[in-house]
């Protein structure tokens, strides 16, 4: 059973929760609580149990993030971390001009290339291969083939739909 989490310290944000051990070499399964997966890059430092830990390596496996932390080298050590939260400093990441946070897409109006309003983005689902933009019942893969333009100034996303994306028979 999951333990009751301690409050997140001021200046930090929870970025993941360890939900179990994986394998024999100290890997842990993590549910990311952030869309900034670069926070889990090898060498990144996070807080856990009020101490700093460093990521040794990370990889995706069956829609879960597997990470190894320095100092936790076997299954027993990994099992002791179940239900712990990983925290990072609460600061906006440095981004290039053409980069954005996926949460910034929520609320934008979505139009087809033909100009038809589909609705507003209600959420963005994070998947290992790519994010998925949810507009009502329509799920649009967040890749260049389907997302043609994002214009924050106009509060608008232009997309290309293919047969079947609206749930209709193809």
C-alpha positions in Angstrom: 0.0 0.0 0.0 1.3 3.5 -0.9 2.3 5.6 2.0 1.0 9.0 2.7 3.4 11.5 0.9 5.1 14.2 2.9 4.5 17.7 1.6 6.7 18.8 -1.2 9.3 21.3 0.1 8.9 24.8 -1.1 10.9 25.4 -4.3 10.6 21.8 -5.5 8.1 19.9 -7.6 7.4 16.2 -7.8 8.6 14.8 -11.1 8.2 11.1 -10.6 7.1 8.3 -8.3 8.9 5.0 -7.9 6.3 2.2 -8.1 8.5 -0.8 -7.8 11.8 -2.6 -8.6 12.7 -4.1 -12.0 15.4 -6.7 -12.5 18.3 -7.5 -10.2 20.6 -4.6 -10.8 18.8 -1.8 -8.9 16.5 -0.5 -11.6 13.2 1.1 -10.4 10.0 1.7 -12.3 9.0 5.3 -12.3 5.7 7.0 -13.2 6.8 10.4 -14.6 4.8 13.3 -13.1 6.3 15.8 -15.6 6.4 16.2 -19.3 10.0 17.2 -19.0 11.5 13.7 -19.3 15.0 15.3 -19.7 14.8 15.6 -15.9 15.6 11.9 -15.8 18.6 12.0 -18.1 21.8 10.2 -16.9 23.7 12.6 -14.6 20.6 14.5 -13.6 20.3 15.2 -9.9 16.9 14.8 -8.1 15.8 14.9 -4.5 14.4 11.8 -2.8 13.8 11.4 0.9 15.3 14.9 1.5 18.6 13.8 -0.1 20.1 14.4 -3.5 20.4 11.3 -5.8 21.9 11.1 -9.2 20.5 9.2 -12.2 22.9 6.5 -13.5 20.8 5.6 -16.5 17.2 5.6 -17.8 15.2 3.9 -20.5 11.5 3.4 -21.4 10.1 -0.1 -21.0 6.4 -1.0 -21.6 5.3 2.7 -21.1 7.2 3.0 -17.9 10.4 4.7 -17.2 13.1 2.5 -15.7 16.0 4.3 -14.0 19.0 3.4 -11.9 20.3 5.6 -9.2 23.9 5.7 -8.0 24.1 3.9 -4.7 21.2 1.6 -5.3 22.8 -1.4 -7.0 20.6 -4.4 -6.3 17.0 -5.4 -6.2 16.8 -5.2 -2.4 17.9 -1.5 -2.5 15.5 -0.8 -5.3 12.6 -2.4 -3.5 13.2 -0.1 -0.5 12.4 2.9 -2.7 8.9 1.8 -3.7 6.4 4.7 -3.4 9.1 7.4 -2.9 8.8 10.6 -4.9 11.5 12.2 -7.0 11.7 16.0 -6.8 13.4 18.6 -8.9 13.8 22.4 -8.4 10.7 24.2 -9.4 12.0 26.3 -12.2 11.1 26.7 -15.8 13.5 24.8 -18.0 15.6 26.6 -20.6 14.0 26.1 -24.0 14.8 27.1 -27.5 12.5 29.6 -29.2 10.6 26.8 -31.1 10.1 24.7 -28.0 7.2 24.7 -25.5 5.7 22.7 -22.7 3.0 20.3 -23.6 0.8 21.7 -20.9 0.9 25.0 -22.8 -1.2 23.3 -25.5 -4.2 22.8 -23.2 -7.0 25.2 -24.1 -5.7 26.0 -27.6 -8.3 25.8 -30.4 -7.7 23.1 -33.0 -8.5 23.5 -36.7 -8.1 21.2 -39.6 -6.0 22.3 -42.6 -9.4 23.1 -44.3 -10.3 25.5 -41.5 -12.8 23.4 -39.6 -12.8 24.0 -35.8 -12.5 20.7 -34.0 -12.6 22.1 -30.5 -10.1 22.9 -27.8 -7.2 20.7 -26.5 -8.5 19.2 -23.3 -5.3 17.3 -22.4 -2.0 16.0 -23.8 -1.2 12.3 -23.1 2.4 11.5 -22.7 3.5 8.3 -24.4 7.0 6.9 -24.9 6.8 7.2 -28.7 5.1 10.6 -28.9 2.6 12.8 -27.1 -1.1 12.6 -28.1 -3.3 15.7 -28.3 -6.8 15.1 -27.1 -9.6 17.2 -28.6 -13.0 15.9 -27.5 -13.1 12.3 -28.8 -10.4 12.9 -31.3 -6.8 11.8 -30.4 -4.1 13.3 -32.6 -0.5 12.0 -32.5 1.8 14.9 -31.6 4.1 14.4 -34.7 4.8 16.7 -37.6 2.7 14.5 -40.0 -0.5 15.5 -38.2 0.4 18.7 -36.2 1.1 21.2 -39.0 1.3 24.4 -37.0 1.2 25.7 -33.5 0.5 29.4 -33.1 0.4 30.5 -29.5 -0.2 34.2 -30.5 -3.4 33.1 -32.3 -4.3 30.5 -29.7 -4.5 27.9 -32.5 -3.2 24.5 -33.7 -3.6 23.4 -37.3 -3.8 19.6 -37.8 -4.2 17.1 -40.6 -6.6 14.4 -39.9 -6.8 11.0 -41.8 -9.8 8.7 -42.2 -10.6 7.0 -38.9 -9.2 9.7 -36.6 -12.7 11.0 -35.8 -13.9 7.5 -35.1 -15.8 7.2 -38.3 -15.6 4.1 -40.5 -12.7 4.3 -43.0 
